[in-house]
């Protein structure tokens, strides 16, 4: 077991919720949420992928990724990471010159360069058209496959569930169902 996600005890009723999910290294977990993400216990520190609004307007894509690598003891190789994500041609671009999906992929690279054990995404395809959503999900899938990074995706988009190894359903902030996905498909085949 690499990571455990479970419901907390309901203090007001003093009854434990019994559903939980254990993830192995390199798995993708999709969490289908209602309007509230709810309280979960995660037995490891999460490296969140920040929204593109955290990109500074006055530094290049490469400088963004380098700045994150500089604060980390064991970063990934920047050129290899950028090649994996097909963003080498964007190296000298400023965020204002990028599409929203490109900005999200840069944010993903900034989180990934720190070589985290896992990445957490909240609504990674929110407000994106289907082609842009597929580009972001493809980037996530590539990182998962190449670096065996465990991925957790919280989403309202039930079409994303098919790319996951494990699926959780949340309602009113509680896990109501947790199942392995026996019919996982590649992002390129998703009907996003």
N, C-alpha and C positions, 0 to 999 in steps of 0.2 A: 504494500500500500504506500502510495506516494503522497496523497492528499485526501483528506476527509472533509466532506461538507455535510452538515447535519442541522436539524432544527434544534433550537434551544428549548430548554424546559419552559413551559408556559407558567410563569410565576403566579399569575392571577388565579389560575385554577390548580396550580401545583401538580400538573400532570405532564410527563415527558412525551414529546412527539418522537416516534420511533423510526421514521424514515430517514435514511442517510445514504450517502453515496461515497464510495472510495474510488479514487482515480489512480491509475498507474502512470508512470512517467511516459510522456509522449502522447497521451490521449487528448482528444478534444471533447469537452463537455459543453453541451448547449443547454442553457437554462431558459425555458419559455416562461416569461413573467407576465403578470397582470400589471397594473399601474404602479405597484409598489414592489421594490426588489426584496424587501423583507430582511429580517435579521438571520444571518447564518453564521455558524462557527467555521472558520477556515483555519486549519491547524498549521498554517505557514504564512509567511508574509507575502502579500500580493504586490507585484509590480504592475501598476495600472498603465494602460495605454491612454494617454491624455488626449483630449480633443485637439483638433488643429488650431484652436484659438490660443494654444500655448506657444505656437510658433512665433518667433520674433521677426518683425518685418524687415529688419536691417542686416540680417546675416543669411548666408547661403545655406542650401540644403546640407552640403558637406560640413559646414561649420556647426550646424545644429547637431548633427550626428557625432562629430568630433567632440563637441562640448560634453555630451553625455558619456562618451567613452573615457574622457579625461578624468571623470569623477569616480570611476569604477576600477577595482583592483585587477579584474581579469576580463577586459572587454573582448568582444569578437573582433575579427579583422574587418575593418570598415569597408574596404574595397570588395571583399568577398560577400559581405552582407548586402552592399548596394548592388552588386552583380546579381545576387540571388533574387532581389526584389525588382530588378530591371529599372533601377533609378540612377545609374551612373550618368546618363545624359542630362540629368537634372542637377548634377553636383553644384554648379555655379548659379543656379536659379534662386531667386528670392521667393518666399512663400506667396506673395501677391501675384506672381506669374504662374502659379500652379492651379490646377483644378482642385475641387474639394476632395475627390478620391486620391489624387496625388498627395495632397496635404495629409490625409489620414495615413497613407502609406509611409510618409516621412515620419509622422508621429510613431508609427509602428517600428520603424527602423531605429528611432531614438530610444525606444524602450528596449528593443531587442539587442542593441549593441552592448548593453550592460550584462548580457548573458544570464538572464534570469532563469530560475527553475520553471516558472510558469508566468503566463500573461493573462490578464483579465480584461475583457472588452465589455463595455456596456453600450449596447445599441450601435455596433460598428457600421451598420448600413442605413441607419436612420437618416432621412432626408436625401438619400442618394437614388438616382435612377437605376434601372436594372443593370446596365452595363458598368456603371461606376461601382455598384454594390458587388458585382461579380469580381471586379478588379481588386477591391479591398479584401474580399473573402479568399481570392486566389493567393494574395500576398500572405495572408494568415496561414493558409494551407501549406504554402511553400516553406515557411519558417518551421511549421510543425514537422514537416517531413524531413527537412535538412538537419535541423538542430535538435529534434526530438523534444521540443519545448511543449510542456503541457499547456493547453489553451482552454480557457473558460470564457464562454460567450453568453452574456445575458441579452436576451432579445425578445421583442414582441412578434418578430417575423418567424412564423412556424415553418417556412420553407428552408430556413437555415438548419433546422434540426437534422436533416438528412446527411449533412457532412460530419456529424458528430459520432464519436464512439459511445458516449454516454449521454442520456437526456434526462433532465429534471424538469418537472412542471411545478411552478409555484402559483399559489393562489392566496391572496391576503397575507403575503409574506411568509407562508409556510410551504414546505415541500409536501405536495400531495401525491406525487408519483415519481419514481426513479427507475429507469430501465436502460439496459444496454441497447444500442442500435445494431440490430442484426442485418440491416440493409444499408450500410453506409455507402454514400456515393461521392464521387469527386465533385469539386466546386463547378467545374466546367459543365457538369450534367445537372446542376441545380436549376430549378425553375424560379430563380430569384426575381 
